[in-house]
Amino acid sequence: MSTPPKRYASWTHGKLPLPELGELKRRGEKIVMVTAYDAPSARLAEAAGVEIVLVGDSAAMVVLGNESTVPATMEEMLMLTRAATRGARQPIVVADMPFGSFQVSDAEALENAIRFVKEAGADAVKLEGAGPTLSRVQALVGAGIAVMGHIGLTPQSATMLGGFKAQGRSAAQARQLYKDALALEAAGCFSLVLEAVPAPVAARITEALRIPTIGIGAGAACDGQVLVWHDLLGLYEGQAPRFVKRYADVAGEITHALEAFAADVRAGAFPEDQHTYSMPEDELAAFEVELAEERLPG
Ligand code: KIV
């Protein structure tokens, strides 16, 4: 019986080294990334063997109940990242820099990125966009912080892009995306998210780059794929984008469990003896005597 090929070239324990992602691309093995926003979810992602946990600013919508990702704040993202890094020992944890945390200047972007690494234990940060984002990437990488890029549909600028819709569907737009991808690689990104981009465009970009591409709604040729935790598990109400595949109905499971709990409580069927604590008979008797003798207030 032949031994299966080793998935990683150098990794044996602890944190997955970043260069392993490039190795996976080189060998044509797919990279798995999933969002997670707390310790138990990150732990489950690790148990499932995913390579990258993204603490996405999608949390602003799926966890914090906002209509878009724009309101996400540094403090919220730091808190969620801290929780996720406690749960994910092996996967690379990437913190999404929220809108407003990197747009103003290279210096402010660097200050905020340092907070993700120092205060929240992130292994890398993700920045949306190209153009002005390029000098931010250079500043962060120059300071020793690993950066993941993100182009195509960049939800932080959805209004400017005309809404949550696919990008790069004209030759001119596709050319721009291609150039942006090359520029982000040259600026030092270690990988690049391509969101809602036509599959042939994502395929050409993936071929052209040395760094891995992680697709979401960008076709099967990308070097890896990412989905949002709540979308893939069926935890998010509302219209899921076309590119989501739902792998479970966790919202349904939770609702059934809560209904069963409520029914048990109302019927007096919970708690049972096994869920309660006893006390020594003599201590209980002494307590009852004190109550009977009205030595206790009430
Ligand atoms: O915020 C997020 O979850 C993301 C992914 C969709 C890539 O940016």
Boltz pocket constraint, residues with backbone or C-beta under 6 A from the ligand:
constraints:
  - pocket:
      binder: B
      contacts: [[A, 35], [A, 54], [A, 55], [A, 56], [A, 57], [A, 58], [A, 59], [A, 96], [A, 150], [A, 193], [A, 195], [A, 216], [A, 226], [A, 228]]
      max_distance: 6.0
